Amino acid sequence: MINQNLLKSKVALSGLTFKELAKKIGMPYQSLNNRKKGKIEFTSSEIKALKDVLNLTNDDVAEIFFN
């Protein structure tokens, strides 16, 4: 299960909306929303894309996706 609150805060700090973020990582908004809600797991390539766009640290990635 992902840490939704931390992900939301990182997106807010980036100044993007989830719709804008989905577009930047090349994913339909509904797909991102399903992953954010934990209905579908993020793939490693999706996590890397999020890391790059949101400028996440390795610790951020671990805390959001793997704790």
C-alpha positions in Angstrom: 0.0 0.0 0.0 1.4 3.4 -0.9 1.6 6.4 1.4 -1.1 8.5 -0.3 -0.7 11.5 2.0 3.0 11.8 1.3 2.5 11.3 -2.4 -0.2 14.0 -2.4 2.1 16.4 -0.5 5.0 15.8 -2.9 2.7 16.5 -5.9 1.4 19.7 -4.2 4.9 20.8 -3.5 5.8 20.3 -7.2 3.0 22.7 -8.1 1.4 20.1 -10.4 -2.1 18.7 -10.3 -2.5 14.9 -10.6 -3.9 15.4 -14.1 -0.8 17.4 -15.1 1.4 14.8 -13.4 -0.3 12.0 -15.3 0.3 13.8 -18.6 4.0 14.4 -17.8 4.6 10.7 -17.1 2.6 9.6 -20.1 -0.2 7.9 -18.2 -4.0 8.3 -18.4 -5.3 10.2 -15.3 -7.6 7.4 -14.4 -4.7 4.9 -14.4 -2.7 7.2 -12.1 -5.8 7.6 -9.9 -6.3 3.9 -9.6 -2.6 3.4 -8.6 -2.7 6.3 -6.2 -5.7 4.7 -4.5 -3.9 1.3 -4.3 -6.2 -0.5 -6.7 -3.3 -1.2 -9.0 0.4 -1.3 -8.1 2.9 1.1 -9.6 5.5 -0.5 -11.9 9.2 0.2 -11.4 9.2 2.4 -14.6 6.2 4.4 -13.3 7.9 4.9 -10.0 11.1 6.1 -11.8 9.0 8.5 -13.9 7.4 9.9 -10.8 10.8 10.2 -9.1 12.1 12.2 -12.0 9.2 14.5 -12.4 8.6 15.2 -8.7 12.4 15.2 -7.9 11.9 12.6 -5.2 14.9 11.3 -3.2 15.5 7.6 -2.8 14.2 8.0 0.8 11.0 9.6 -0.5 10.5 6.7 -3.0 11.0 4.1 -0.2 8.6 5.9 2.1 5.9 6.4 -0.5 6.0 3.1 -2.3 7.6 0.5 -0.1 6.7 1.2 3.6 
